[in-house]
Amino acid sequence: MNGQKIESKMEPVISRLLLVLILFMALLPKARAQEIQINGKVVSATDSEPLPGVSVVLKGTTTGSTTDINGEFSVVAPADGVLIFSWNDNARG
């Protein structure tokens, strides 16, 4: 009889642990940073002309891109990532 009481008391605990485990596994993929594609165009602040050759890099990595002749770029980065833009003014013709 004591064995049955222990088993019946353990069933709700096991059920709760199982539920927590299932919820954890379901939410785990969402906890990771989701990557997004960022498309943009870099233009001069003075004349709004496109700036080709601007380096666009994800902060803390070597992942990035360079703007094309139209100043456009595309980078895949985490949704909470920070992009760093750098450009050598002497490169502009």
N, C-alpha and C positions, 0 to 999 in steps of 0.2 A: 504494500500500500504506500509506503514512503517513496518508493521508486516512481509510482504514478504521480504523486504530488510534485516531485522534482521535475518530471517530464512536462507536466501541465504548466508549471511556472516558467519553464524554459522556452516553451513554444512562442509566447508573445515576444520574448527577447530576441529569439532567432528570427522571427518574422520582421521585427523592427530593423535588425542588423541587415537583413537581406534587402529590405526596402531602401535603406540608406546606401547600400552598395550599388543597387540598381540606379538610384538617382545620381550618385557620384559618377558612375560610368556613362550615364546619359549626358551629363553636363560637362564632362571632361573635354570633349572636342571644342566646346564653345569657350572654354577657359583659355585656350591657346590664342595667341594674337592672330587675328584674321588678316590675311594679306589682301591688298587691294591694288589695282592698277591706277596710277596717277598720271594723267596726261595734262600737259600745260604748254604755255608759250611764254617765253621770256622776252620782254621788250625794254627798250631804253626809257628811263624815267624822263629824259629831256625831250625826246622827239618821237617816242612810241614806235621807233623802228625795231624790227626783230633783231635779237642778238644771237648770232650763230656762235658755236664753240663754247658756250657756257657749260661748265661742269656741274652736274646735279648728282649728289652722292647722299646715300642714306647715312646719317650720322653714326659714327662708330663702326662702319663697315667699309668695304671697298665696292659695294653694290651701287651702281649708278648708271648714268647716261650722259650724253653730251647733246646740247641742242643742235638741231640741223640748220640748214641755210635759212629757214623760216622762223627760227627761234623756238621750234617745237621740240618737246621731249616726252618720253614715256618711261616710267619707273614702276616696278612692282615692289611694294614695301608694306610692312605691318601698318594697320590702321592707326596705330599710335606712334608711328615712326616720325622722325624729323629729317627733313631734307636740307642739305647745305648747298648753296649756290655759290660758285666762284668763277671769276672771269678776269682775264688779263686784258685791260683796256687797250694795250698796244696791238692786240690781235685784230681789232676792228679796223677795217680798211677805210 
